């Protein structure tokens, strides 16, 4: 694994896009004398600090001052007269700002023409102010020097606060990202968190929140594709990375892939995250406001955790794919005993997944259903071949033994703590029950039957009907609709049947797609295999 932070590159070779002019420093002049406002404006008219001019705001009373600071909480400095409406108006404003508004950032300099009424030592000790000046001593040069010092202090406080908030966000983002196990969910969450992260300044200084756009890309086997996008790139998810991307962005991506490290500019960040599995993930974030050194510093801290998250996602995907292969292979063994094909195992799982999503089942639960469904008949492994493959007629005793296989399957599966196998245990126990209570092994009815099992029953029945040979003149959709309508409310959940019928064309199209993808699909409903369909006592 490449150490991202060690290989960080500041992209000086890329031209910078135009950035917005830096916002001015806000300074409130609070004094009841118009002359003080005029002189202060004259002295500070051409003042700049770190490339930012001043925005001077005037207040002529304590109440106006309070209103202004509420409207402009990002004010850097207040030049506050002590005596306005009352002898202590300025002091009351200080208490209001610090205690009621909780604004600890604004730097407050008290100015007074009557120092005897508010002794400097007492006021400085008792009130949270940053300087105390008599109006007569504030010459133009001293005012200039004082403002510089207060702006530096304000800047440093905001920098510390931004770092504090940033590190807090890094911790929160890292914790949230490491919870994800699905790549699509992870990349969407990643872009959301990073966009919020780069708007940290807007949280403090009310900058526009709409200036950040981003992409997550995957480069693998000479192909680069977009996994997710925000802002102007929102609609690019799932497309080749070259589509609708500017030549400049393509050049940046190519440069990162060639150099195999992350790139920083004042207006963009491109993170490079290679994994042990051979994938190369790229995160592009663009901002029309300059990325500050703090933004860049915190992104570097976050990169390590993003790298770990990508590795974990790929490892989890590998584990899930291995589980899926094992389960489908075991399902094939089960269906082979029942004289059914491996393809039917996969197809039924696919139909069940789609129907579950249509029914409003959460995606994670629908995925569990798809993974677990091949094990629904695992209990037949406990039924002897002599009974399982016996030709009719079948005795009541043999039929009773066969009807025990859902309970056998449940006993095999239910002791685990793994979600997939616990779901499979519920499916095994319930998927031979009937809505009308005439099923087995427990004779459950209606909503007593596990919802996922009810979904699986209908998916299995749809697959069975869709795979039957039809004469050319037969309307397949009409036949499916007729049979399923007859069986709703008796064998199957009527609401779920209606839902499938509502989307019947989509299910038939999916069936045709699955046939085309495998070139051939055959079902062998051999009369030599005991099942619900060929037993004469099925409808007892």
N, C-alpha and C positions, 0 to 999 in steps of 0.2 A: 504493500500500500504506500502510495506517495504521501509524504508529509506535506500537507497542503500549505500550512503556515510557513514552512521553511522555503517553499518554492513560490511564494507570492510575488507577483510582478505588478508594478505600478505602470499603467499603460501610457507612458509619456508619448509613445510613437503614434497614438491615436489622436486625431484632432478632437478638441473639446467642442461640444455643441454650446450654443448660446445659453447662458444661465440667467436667471432673473437677477435684477439689481438687488443687492443686499438691502434688507429692510432697515430703516433708520432706527437709531436708539430713541426711545420715547422719554421725554423729560417733562415733568409737570412743574410749572411755576405757580405756586400758591401764595398769593399776597393780595391785600386789599388796596394797594397803591398802584395805580396805572403806570406811574413813572418807573416803578421797579420792573414791571413787565417789559416796558419799552427798552430800558437799558439792558436788561438781560438778553432780549432778542437781538439787540445791536451787537453785544459782545460775542454772542454765540452763533451769529448768523452764518459764518463760513466754517464752523467747527466740523471736523471729521475725526473719527477714531476707528482705526482698522478698516478703513474704506467705507464706513457707514456714517451718514450725516445724522443730524439731530432732528427729531420731530417734536417741536415745543408746543405744549398744551397749557392753556391758561385757566386758572381758577381764582375767584376773587373772594371766596368765603370757605369756611370749613365744610359746609354741606356740598358745595360745588367740588371741592377737593375729593370728598368721599365718593361722590358720584363718578368723577373722572377715573379714579383708581379702580372702581368697580367695572367701568366700561373698558378700561385698558389695564388689565392685570399684568401685562407684560411690560409695564413701565419700568425703566431702569433706575431713574433718579427722580426724587421730589425735592425741589427747593421750597421749603415750607416756612412761612412766616409764623412766629409764635402767636403774636397778638393780631387777631382779626376782629370778628364780632365780639369776642370776649378776650380777657387777658390770657386765657389758657386754651384758646381754640386750637392752636397748633398741636399742643400736647394731647388734646382729646382726639385729634385726627390720627396721631401716632398710635395711640391705644386702639383705635378702631381698625387701623390697617393691620397691626400685628396680631391683635387678639380676636376681633370679630371676623375679619377677612382671612386671617391666617396667612397673610402674604409676608414671608420672611425674606423674599428676594430683593424687593425694591430697596434701594439705598436712599436714606432720608437725611438731608442736611437741614438743620434748623437755622433760620436766619431771624435775627431780632434787632430792632432799633431801640429796645428798652431792656437791656441786659439785667437790670436790677430786679425786674419782675419775674424773671426765670433764670436764677443763678446757674451758670454753666455746669459746675461740679454736680449739683443736685440733679439737674435735668439729665445729664449724661449717665448718671448712676441709675436713675429710676425709670428712664424711658429708653426703649430700644431704637436709638438713633445712631447714625454713623458719623456725624460731625455737627459741630455747633459753631456758628460764626455770627459776629456782630456785622450788621450791614455796612458799617463804616470801614471795616477791615477787608471786605471782599472787593478788592481791586479787580480790574479786568484780568490781570495775569493770575491772581490767586484763584479767581473763579474758574479760569481755564484749567489750572493745575488741579483744583479740587474735583472738577467734573471728570477729568482724566482718571484720577484715582478711584472715584466712585464707579465709573464704568468698568474699570479693570476688576474691581471687587465683584460687581454684578455679573460680569462675564464669567469669572472664576466660579462663582456660586452656581450659575446655570450649567457650567461644564461639569461640576461635581454632581449636580442633580441629574443631569442627563446620563452620566456614567452610572449613577446609582440605579436609575430607572432602566437603563440599558442592560446592566448586569442582572437585574431582577427579571427582565424580559427574556434574556438569554437562558436563565434557569427555567422559567416557565415554558418557553418554546421547546427547549431540549427535552423536558419532561413529557410534554404533549407529543412531540414527534416520535419519541421512542415507544409510545403506546401503539402506534399504527403497525399493522401487519400486512395490509394490502397496499400495493404500490400506487394504484390510482388515488386512494384516499390519502396516502402519505403526501404525494406531490401536490394535491389540491390544498391540503393543510399547510404544507411548507410554503407555498406561494402566499397564502393568506397571512401566515405569521410573519413572513419576511416583509410583506407590504406594510403591515401594521408596524413592524419594527422600524422601518425606514421613515415612518411618519412620526417617530418619537418627538421630533421638533414641533410637529403640529399639536401634539398633546400639551406642550409647554407654551409655545408661542403662537398657536392658532394659525399655522401655515395651512395652505390648501392641501386636502387629503387626496386629491385626484391626480397627483403628479408621478405616481409610480406604476410602471407596467413591467410585466415579467413573463418569463418562459422557463419551463423545465424541459430539457431535451435529453434523449438517450441516444448515444452513439454506440452501435454494436454491429459487428460483421459488416463494416463499410457502409452502414446505413444510419442516418441521423433522423430521428423522428421527434415530434413535439408531443410530450406527455400531458401538459397542461399549460394554460396561459391566462394572464389577467390583463385588464386594460385593453389596449389596442390589439393584443394578441389573444384575447379571450376565446375567439372562435377557432383557433388553430389547433386545439387538442386533437391528437390522432392523425395529424397530417405530416407529410415529409417536411423536414425542417427548412428546406429551401423555399417552400411556397410562401409567398407574401412577406418574405423577409428582405429587408433592404440589403443592397450589396455591402454596405458598411457593416451591418450586423453579421452577415455571412463571413466577412473577412475576420471579424473579431472571434467568431466561433472557430473558424479554421485555425486562427493563431493560437487559441487556447489548446486545441487538440494537438497541434504541432508541438507546442512548447510543454504540454502536459502540466500546466499549472494555472492557478486562478489569475484573473486580471482585475486590476482596480483602475478606475478613472474617477475624476471628480463627479462625473454624471452617469457612470454605469459601473456595475459590478458583474463579473462573470466568474462564477465558482466552478471549479473543475474537481470532480469526485470520481476517481477510478475505483473499481471494486475488484476483489480477488477473483470474481467470476468472469472477468473480462469486459464488463460493462463500463462505459464512461458516461457519467451523468454531468450535465451542464445546467447551471442556473444563471439566467440572465436577468438582471434587474436594472431598469433605467429610471433616472429621475431628472426632471427639469430643474430641480433645485440641487445645488452641489452637495455631494456626499461629504460630510464633514470628516475630519480626522477621527473623531470619536465613532462615527458610523463605521468607518473602515476598520478601526481597532476592534469594535464589538463584533463585526462580521467575522473577523479572523478568529475570535474566541468561539463563535458559534459554529464555524466550519468544522471543527473537530467533532462536534456532536452530530452534525449533519452527515459527516462521513460514516460515523458509527451507525447512524440510523439507516443509511443506504445499505450498508453491509448486513445489518439485521434483517432488513426487508428481503434482500436476496436470499439470505440463509433461511428465513421463514418460508419463502416461496419454494425453495428446494425441499424443505421438510414437507410442506403441503403437497407438492407434486409427488414426492415419494409415497406419502400416505395415500394419495389418490391412486397411484399405480398399484399399491398393495391391495387397497380395497376393491378396485375394479378387477384385479386379477383374482382375488378371492370370490368376488361376485361372479366372475366367469366360471369358476369351479362350481359354485352353487347352481348357476343356470345350466351348466353342462349336465349336472345330475338331473335337472328338470327338463333337459332336452331343449334348451333355448340358447340363443346366440349371445356372444359378448356384446354385439352391437345393440341388441335390445336393452341390455343393462345401461349402456351409455345414453341411449335415446330416451328411455323412461326418465332417467335422471335429468336430462335436458328439459323435457316437457314439464316435469315437476317443478324445476327451478323457475321456469317462465310463469307457470300458473301461480306459484307462491308470490312472485313479485306483483302479478296482477291483483292478487288478493290483499296486497298491502303488507306482506310479511317483510320484515327488515332484511336488507341485503345479506347481512351476516348469517341470519337464520336460513335464508334461501340457499346460501352457499353450503351450509351444514346439511340441509336436506339433499342437495345434489350429491354431496360427498358420501352421505350415509345410506342413500337409497339402495345401492347394490347389495347391501347386507340384509335386506328385509326378509329374505328367505333362508338365512343362515341356519335356521333350525332344521331344515331338511337333511342337514349333514348328520343329524341324530336319528333319522328314519332309515330303516333297513331298505336295501334295494328290492327285497322280496315284496315289500308293501308299496314302496314308491313307484315301482315299475310294473305293478301287477295289472293284468288286463281285467276289465269288468267281466263278471260282477264282483263287487268288493263287499266283504261282510261288514256288518255294523262295527264289529270289534276293530277291524283293520281301518275303517274310516275314522273311528275315534282315536286310534293311534296317530293317524296322519294329522288330525286336527290339533294334536299336541305340539306340532312343530313351531308355532309362534311362541309358545311358552318356553320351549327348549331354546329358541333363538334369544329370547329375552334373558334367560339365565346365563347364556354364554356371554352376553354383551353388557349387562347393566351394572356390573360391579366396578367398572372403570370410572375414573374421573375425567377422562378425555371427552370433550363435547361431541366429537364426531361419533364415537362409539355409544355414548349415552343417547344421542339422537337415534342412532341405528337400533338401539334396544327398544325405544318407544315405537319405532316404525315396525319392527319385527313383531311386537306384541299386538299392535292395533290394526295392521293393514288388511287383515282378513275379517275385521268386524264390518257390520253393515249399519247403515243409517237407521233402518227399521228394527234393529236389535236382533236380527236373525243370523248374525255372523258368529264367528268363534275367535278365540277360545272362551271369552268371558260373556258374550252376549250383550256387549255394550251397545248403546244406541245414541243417536244424535250427537250432541256436543260432548258427550262422555268420551268419544273417540278423539284421540290426539289430532289436533288440527293438521299438523304436517302429514300424518298418516292418511287423513281424508283427502288431502291434496294429492298424495302419492297414488292412492287408489284410482282417482280419476285420470291421472297421467298414464297409469298402466293400462287402464281400460281404453283410453284414446289410442295409445300405441297399438294395442291389440286389434282394435277396429280398423285403424288406418292401414295396417299391414295385411289385412285380409284381401284376397284377390277379388276384384270387381269386374263383372262383365262390362264391355265397352259402353253399353247403353245406360249403365247405372250412374246416377248422379251421386258421387261419393260424399259430397258435403251434405246432401239431403239425407242419405242413409245414416251418416254419423249423427246428424241432428235428431233424426227419428229415434234411433236406438238410445242415445243418451237421455233424450227427453222421457222415454218410457222408463228408464232406470233411475231418474232423479227422484229423490224422496223415498226410494225403497232401498236400493243398494248404496246410493251415493248421496252426499250432502247436496241438497237442491241448490243452495246459493252458489256453491263452487261449480256445479254443473252449468248453471246459468252464466256464470262468469266465463267459463271455457267456451260456451256456445256464443257468447257475445263477441269473443275474439277467435272464433273458429277458423276464419280464413287465415289469420296469422299462424295458428297452430298447424294448419295444413301446409302452408308455405314452409314452415320450419321443418315439417316432416319431409317435404320434397327436397329441401336443402340437405338434410341429413342423408337421404338416399343418394343424392348426387355426390356428396363428399366421400361416400364409402363405395360408390359404384354398384354395390349390390347389398341387399339386406334380405335375409330369409328368416322366416319363423317356422319352426317345426312344432306344431301343436299335436304331438304324437299321441294317439289314443292309448299307447302303452304306458303313459305317465299319469299317475294319479294327480288330479288337480280339481279345483272347484268347478271347472266347466264340464268335465266329463263324468262327474260322479252323479248317479241318478238321484241322490238324496240332497243335492245342492240346495234346493229351495224349500226343504222341510222347515 
